[in-house]
């Protein structure tokens, strides 16, 4: 299996998701550049925020509302909101449900050990 390195990409995302994208790019070792060529510096995401941010990003990618996601995994919508805002830890069983639903892996929704 070969791996290719993508050195440039043009993306259009809603402004409210820029911080999430910037954190992901930074976490993956990349960088973002503004149109004028200015480098945007992004601090590393605190580990405590990673599960909630991953959940929100993957939920948005799946074009699901918090309510739809909550119904799909059997929790109140308020729990999904609290997961995304880092106010409630995602239980291991729900992490497995989320991974299956959002085509991901459970470790994306759990704190690193």
Secondary structure as GFF3:
##gff-version 3
##sequence-region A 1 113
A	DSSP	three_ten_helix	15	17	.	.	.	ID=ss1
A	DSSP	alpha_helix	18	27	.	.	.	ID=ss2
A	DSSP	beta_strand	32	33	.	.	.	ID=ss3
A	DSSP	beta_strand	39	40	.	.	.	ID=ss4
A	DSSP	alpha_helix	47	61	.	.	.	ID=ss5
A	DSSP	alpha_helix	66	73	.	.	.	ID=ss6
A	DSSP	alpha_helix	77	84	.	.	.	ID=ss7
A	DSSP	alpha_helix	92	101	.	.	.	ID=ss8
A	DSSP	three_ten_helix	106	109	.	.	.	ID=ss9
###
